[in-house]
Amino acid sequence: MLIFIVRRLGFMVITLILASLLIFAATQILPGDVATMVLGRFATEQALDNFREEMGLNRSLIVQYGDWLLNFVQGDWGESLSTRADVRDLVMERLRNSAMLASVAFVMYVPLGIVLGVVAAIRRNSWVDHVISVGSLAFIGLPEFVTGLLLIAVFALRLDWFPSSSAIAPDAAFFERDTLERLVLPALTISLVSLAYIARMTRSSTAEVLSMDYVRTAYLKGLSRSRVIGRHVLRNALLPTVTVVAIGIGWLIGGLIVTESLFSFPGIGRLLLFGIQRRDLPLIQATTMVIVVIFTMANLLADILYGYLNPRIRFR
């Protein structure tokens, strides 16, 4: 198992290096001149040259990339070109907010999605299975902004149960009532789509395992359904679900630009959008790199859990 983990760590490091190259290259080909966008189109040529000199934008790309990557690893992520604030502080503040939202959504959709998938597989081809399957397809087909707008219309504007805006203070405590109330609607928007994926994946894998010979043998031995499901089915049936859940963690942190924008939630996805709109290179690079790190760590976690649950994977 140790060799398996070390190998996966090596793949993760290689992935991060390649991702850093792509991120740096992508920021260099963005349209527009950074100095002009920051200082304005009426800035003098001397002021623009001084700005490029100060920010190191007139150095060779190889030197810029090397300095950026080394500084990022050391925790020095530079200064935002648009706000002049420390990029690391900005990213960590927004990452904390996204982690709070992700935690609420994760608790909502993972247990319920697994339970619905198992129930649908056990009662396959029944009306329960059809309801869960059709409902899952409906939520997968609905774009996030449509689901979010419907939730706002019903629970915020019609019933007035939750606020329509999820803007929270930078120092908002997670367990405060006001904070949790503002997290419910965006978390529910995320959960409805993610729950559908988890339910369908769990249903498919559980139904496949239920048809295996060893499951039928367990029933013939006189074992109860709960014992067969708990001890023999779920361990193998949840293997694909583990991968989906782990990868979903990365998406929950960094892939929620639409949801965060819809609910005015100050998360890391919305911060990335802010940086792109203002061509704030240090902010774009650091934010994107943090999201990539989270995604790769989520994949590493999925690989480790998969290897633990299925020992055959460790030797590949």
Secondary structure in CASP SS format (residue, H / E / C, confidence):
PFRMAT SS
TARGET T0000
AUTHOR 0000-0000-0000
METHOD secondary structure of the structure
MODEL  1
M C 1.00
L H 1.00
I H 1.00
F H 1.00
I H 1.00
V H 1.00
R H 1.00
R H 1.00
L H 1.00
G H 1.00
F H 1.00
M H 1.00
V H 1.00
I H 1.00
T H 1.00
L H 1.00
I H 1.00
L H 1.00
A H 1.00
S H 1.00
L H 1.00
L H 1.00
I H 1.00
F H 1.00
A H 1.00
A H 1.00
T H 1.00
Q H 1.00
I C 1.00
L C 1.00
P C 1.00
G C 1.00
D C 1.00
V H 1.00
A H 1.00
T H 1.00
M H 1.00
V H 1.00
L H 1.00
G C 1.00
R C 1.00
F C 1.00
A C 1.00
T C 1.00
E H 1.00
Q H 1.00
A H 1.00
L H 1.00
D H 1.00
N H 1.00
F H 1.00
R H 1.00
E H 1.00
E H 1.00
M H 1.00
G C 1.00
L C 1.00
N C 1.00
R C 1.00
S C 1.00
L H 1.00
I H 1.00
V H 1.00
Q H 1.00
Y H 1.00
G H 1.00
D H 1.00
W H 1.00
L H 1.00
L H 1.00
N H 1.00
F H 1.00
V H 1.00
Q H 1.00
G C 1.00
D C 1.00
W C 1.00
G C 1.00
E E 1.00
S C 1.00
L C 1.00
S C 1.00
T C 1.00
R C 1.00
A C 1.00
D E 1.00
V H 1.00
R H 1.00
D H 1.00
L H 1.00
V H 1.00
M H 1.00
E H 1.00
R H 1.00
L H 1.00
R H 1.00
N H 1.00
S H 1.00
A H 1.00
M H 1.00
L H 1.00
A H 1.00
S H 1.00
V H 1.00
A H 1.00
F H 1.00
V H 1.00
M H 1.00
Y H 1.00
V H 1.00
P H 1.00
L H 1.00
G H 1.00
I H 1.00
V H 1.00
L H 1.00
G H 1.00
V H 1.00
V H 1.00
A H 1.00
A H 1.00
I H 1.00
R C 1.00
R C 1.00
N C 1.00
S C 1.00
W H 1.00
V H 1.00
D H 1.00
H H 1.00
V H 1.00
I H 1.00
S H 1.00
V H 1.00
G H 1.00
S H 1.00
L H 1.00
A H 1.00
F H 1.00
I H 1.00
G H 1.00
L C 1.00
P C 1.00
E H 1.00
F H 1.00
V H 1.00
T H 1.00
G H 1.00
L H 1.00
L H 1.00
L H 1.00
I H 1.00
A H 1.00
V H 1.00
F H 1.00
A H 1.00
L H 1.00
R H 1.00
L C 1.00
D C 1.00
W C 1.00
F C 1.00
P C 1.00
S C 1.00
S C 1.00
S C 1.00
A C 1.00
I C 1.00
A C 1.00
P C 1.00
D C 1.00
A C 1.00
A C 1.00
F C 1.00
F C 1.00
E C 1.00
R H 1.00
D H 1.00
T H 1.00
L H 1.00
E H 1.00
R H 1.00
L H 1.00
V H 1.00
L H 1.00
P H 1.00
A H 1.00
L H 1.00
T H 1.00
I H 1.00
S H 1.00
L H 1.00
V H 1.00
S H 1.00
L H 1.00
A H 1.00
Y H 1.00
I H 1.00
A H 1.00
R H 1.00
M H 1.00
T H 1.00
R H 1.00
S H 1.00
S H 1.00
T H 1.00
A H 1.00
E H 1.00
V H 1.00
L H 1.00
S C 1.00
M C 1.00
D H 1.00
Y H 1.00
V H 1.00
R H 1.00
T H 1.00
A H 1.00
Y H 1.00
L H 1.00
K C 1.00
G C 1.00
L C 1.00
S C 1.00
R H 1.00
S H 1.00
R H 1.00
V H 1.00
I H 1.00
G H 1.00
R H 1.00
H H 1.00
V H 1.00
L H 1.00
R H 1.00
N H 1.00
A H 1.00
L C 1.00
L H 1.00
P H 1.00
T H 1.00
V H 1.00
T H 1.00
V H 1.00
V H 1.00
A H 1.00
I H 1.00
G H 1.00
I H 1.00
G H 1.00
W H 1.00
L H 1.00
I H 1.00
G H 1.00
G C 1.00
L C 1.00
I H 1.00
V H 1.00
T H 1.00
E H 1.00
S H 1.00
L H 1.00
F C 1.00
S C 1.00
F C 1.00
P C 1.00
G C 1.00
I H 1.00
G H 1.00
R H 1.00
L H 1.00
L H 1.00
L H 1.00
F H 1.00
G H 1.00
I H 1.00
Q H 1.00
R C 1.00
R C 1.00
D C 1.00
L H 1.00
P H 1.00
L H 1.00
I H 1.00
Q H 1.00
A H 1.00
T H 1.00
T H 1.00
M H 1.00
V H 1.00
I H 1.00
V H 1.00
V H 1.00
I H 1.00
F H 1.00
T H 1.00
M H 1.00
A H 1.00
N H 1.00
L H 1.00
L H 1.00
A H 1.00
D H 1.00
I H 1.00
L H 1.00
Y H 1.00
G H 1.00
Y H 1.00
L H 1.00
N C 1.00
P H 1.00
R H 1.00
I H 1.00
R H 1.00
F H 1.00
R C 1.00
END
